[in-house]
Amino acid sequence: MEELISTVVERVGLDRSLAEKAIAVVLDLIKSHGPSAGADQLIAALPGAGDLLARSGGSAGEDETSAGAGGMLAGALGAMGGGNPLMATLAKLQAIGLDVDQARGVGRQVIGFARSKADPDLVDQFTQSIPGLSAII
């Protein structure tokens, strides 16, 4: 995970703490809304991903979405998403302080990292199964 965190810090311009939170939000999307048959396999192929998810409590970004204006924005975006997991993830990322371009950048870095560490065909199954994900990465 150190490699991915450093890449997100460098390429997306986030500080380390925010990069970790953002990566956990994206990993949570992949684990929770991708094909269940390969989720554990994909997370296991990403060094440190399981630990990062465990530290985030499996609910990455949820504590931040419940507070203040960020929480209201997250709630509104989530409602507009009509249950779309990608929109809910964007709302979580915005609630922790990312703008849309930063959120997209984190998503691209996580998927790129996954492709470099896991079977690219497995990663493609996830990007194609989550509505809208392949279009933004």
The 8 nearest C-alpha neighbors of each residue, nearest first, counted from 0:
[[1, 47, 3, 2, 46, 4, 48, 45],
 [2, 0, 4, 3, 5, 47, 6, 46],
 [1, 3, 5, 0, 4, 6, 112, 7],
 [4, 2, 6, 0, 5, 1, 7, 112],
 [3, 5, 1, 7, 6, 2, 0, 18],
 [6, 4, 8, 2, 3, 7, 1, 9],
 [5, 7, 3, 9, 4, 8, 10, 2],
 [6, 8, 11, 4, 10, 9, 5, 3],
 [9, 7, 13, 12, 5, 6, 14, 11],
 [8, 10, 6, 7, 12, 11, 5, 13],
 [11, 9, 7, 12, 6, 8, 104, 13],
 [10, 12, 7, 8, 13, 104, 9, 101],
 [13, 11, 8, 9, 10, 14, 7, 101],
 [14, 12, 8, 18, 11, 17, 15, 7],
 [13, 15, 17, 16, 8, 18, 12, 7],
 [14, 16, 18, 17, 8, 19, 13, 4],
 [17, 15, 19, 18, 14, 20, 13, 21],
 [16, 18, 20, 19, 14, 15, 21, 13],
 [17, 19, 15, 21, 16, 20, 13, 22],
 [20, 18, 22, 16, 17, 21, 23, 15],
 [21, 19, 17, 23, 18, 22, 24, 16],
 [20, 22, 24, 18, 23, 19, 17, 92],
 [21, 23, 25, 19, 24, 20, 18, 26],
 [22, 24, 26, 20, 21, 25, 59, 52],
 [25, 23, 59, 21, 27, 22, 26, 60],
 [26, 24, 28, 22, 27, 23, 29, 21],
 [27, 25, 23, 29, 28, 24, 30, 22],
 [26, 28, 30, 24, 25, 29, 31, 23],
 [29, 27, 25, 31, 26, 30, 32, 24],
 [28, 30, 26, 33, 27, 32, 31, 25],
 [29, 31, 27, 38, 28, 32, 33, 26],
 [32, 30, 28, 29, 27, 33, 35, 38],
 [33, 31, 29, 28, 30, 129, 34, 84],
 [32, 34, 125, 29, 30, 128, 35, 129],
 [35, 33, 36, 37, 38, 125, 32, 128],
 [34, 36, 38, 37, 33, 30, 32, 31],
 [35, 37, 34, 38, 39, 40, 33, 41],
 [38, 36, 40, 35, 39, 34, 41, 121],
 [39, 37, 35, 30, 41, 40, 36, 42],
 [38, 40, 42, 41, 37, 43, 30, 36],
 [39, 41, 37, 43, 38, 42, 44, 36],
 [40, 42, 44, 38, 43, 39, 37, 117],
 [41, 43, 39, 45, 44, 40, 48, 49],
 [44, 42, 40, 41, 45, 39, 49, 46],
 [45, 43, 41, 42, 117, 116, 46, 40],
 [44, 46, 42, 43, 48, 116, 47, 113],
 [47, 45, 0, 48, 44, 43, 49, 42],
 [46, 48, 0, 50, 49, 51, 45, 1],
 [49, 47, 51, 50, 45, 46, 42, 52],
 [48, 50, 52, 51, 47, 53, 42, 43],
 [49, 51, 53, 47, 52, 48, 54, 55],
 [52, 50, 48, 54, 53, 49, 47, 55],
 [51, 53, 55, 49, 50, 54, 57, 23],
 [52, 54, 50, 56, 55, 51, 57, 49],
 [55, 53, 51, 56, 52, 50, 57, 49],
 [54, 56, 52, 59, 53, 57, 51, 58],
 [57, 55, 53, 58, 54, 52, 59, 51],
 [58, 56, 52, 55, 59, 53, 27, 54],
 [59, 57, 56, 61, 55, 60, 27, 24],
 [60, 58, 24, 55, 61, 23, 57, 27],
 [59, 61, 91, 63, 62, 24, 58, 64],
 [62, 60, 64, 63, 58, 59, 65, 91],
 [61, 63, 64, 60, 65, 66, 59, 58],
 [62, 64, 61, 60, 65, 66, 95, 94],
 [65, 63, 70, 61, 94, 62, 66, 73],
 [64, 66, 70, 63, 62, 61, 67, 71],
 [65, 67, 70, 64, 63, 69, 68, 62],
 [68, 66, 70, 69, 71, 65, 64, 63],
 [67, 69, 71, 70, 72, 66, 94, 73],
 [70, 68, 94, 72, 71, 67, 73, 64],
 [69, 71, 64, 65, 66, 73, 68, 67],
 [70, 72, 68, 74, 73, 69, 75, 67],
 [73, 71, 69, 75, 70, 74, 76, 68],
 [74, 72, 90, 70, 76, 71, 75, 94],
 [75, 73, 77, 71, 72, 76, 70, 78],
 [74, 76, 78, 72, 77, 73, 71, 79],
 [77, 75, 79, 73, 78, 74, 90, 72],
 [76, 78, 87, 80, 74, 75, 79, 86],
 [79, 77, 75, 80, 76, 81, 74, 82],
 [80, 78, 76, 81, 77, 75, 86, 82],
 [79, 81, 83, 77, 86, 78, 82, 76],
 [82, 80, 79, 78, 83, 77, 86, 84],
 [81, 83, 80, 84, 77, 78, 87, 86],
 [82, 84, 80, 86, 85, 81, 87, 130],
 [83, 85, 87, 86, 82, 88, 32, 28],
 [86, 84, 88, 87, 83, 89, 132, 131],
 [87, 85, 89, 80, 88, 83, 84, 77],
 [86, 88, 77, 84, 90, 85, 89, 91],
 [89, 87, 91, 85, 90, 86, 84, 92],
 [90, 88, 86, 92, 91, 87, 93, 85],
 [89, 91, 73, 87, 93, 88, 92, 76],
 [92, 90, 94, 88, 60, 89, 93, 73],
 [93, 91, 89, 95, 94, 90, 97, 88],
 [92, 94, 97, 96, 90, 95, 91, 98],
 [93, 95, 69, 91, 64, 92, 96, 73],
 [96, 94, 92, 93, 63, 97, 91, 60],
 [97, 95, 93, 94, 92, 98, 69, 17],
 [98, 96, 93, 92, 101, 102, 95, 99],
 [97, 99, 101, 100, 93, 102, 96, 92],
 [98, 100, 102, 101, 103, 97, 93, 89],
 [101, 99, 103, 102, 98, 104, 97, 11],
 [100, 102, 104, 98, 103, 99, 97, 11],
 [103, 101, 99, 105, 104, 100, 97, 98],
 [102, 104, 106, 100, 101, 105, 99, 107],
 [105, 103, 101, 107, 102, 106, 11, 100],
 [104, 106, 108, 102, 107, 103, 109, 101],
 [107, 105, 103, 109, 104, 108, 110, 102],
 [108, 106, 136, 104, 110, 105, 109, 111],
 [107, 109, 111, 105, 106, 110, 112, 104],
 [108, 110, 112, 106, 111, 107, 113, 105],
 [111, 109, 113, 107, 112, 108, 114, 106],
 [112, 110, 108, 114, 113, 109, 107, 115],
 [111, 113, 109, 115, 110, 114, 108, 116],
 [114, 112, 110, 116, 111, 115, 117, 109],
 [113, 115, 119, 111, 112, 117, 116, 122],
 [114, 116, 112, 113, 117, 111, 119, 118],
 [117, 115, 113, 114, 45, 44, 112, 118],
 [118, 116, 44, 114, 113, 119, 115, 41],
 [117, 119, 121, 120, 114, 122, 116, 115],
 [120, 118, 114, 122, 121, 117, 123, 115],
 [121, 119, 123, 118, 122, 124, 114, 117],
 [120, 122, 124, 118, 119, 123, 125, 117],
 [121, 123, 119, 125, 124, 120, 114, 126],
 [124, 122, 120, 126, 125, 121, 127, 119],
 [125, 123, 121, 127, 122, 126, 128, 120],
 [126, 124, 33, 128, 122, 123, 127, 129],
 [125, 127, 123, 133, 132, 128, 124, 129],
 [126, 128, 124, 125, 129, 123, 133, 132],
 [127, 129, 125, 126, 33, 124, 130, 34],
 [128, 130, 132, 127, 126, 33, 131, 125],
 [131, 129, 132, 128, 85, 127, 83, 133],
 [130, 132, 134, 133, 129, 135, 85, 127],
 [133, 131, 134, 135, 126, 130, 129, 136],
 [132, 134, 126, 136, 135, 131, 127, 130],
 [135, 133, 132, 131, 136, 130, 126, 127],
 [136, 134, 132, 133, 103, 131, 107, 106],
 [135, 107, 133, 134, 132, 106, 103, 110]]
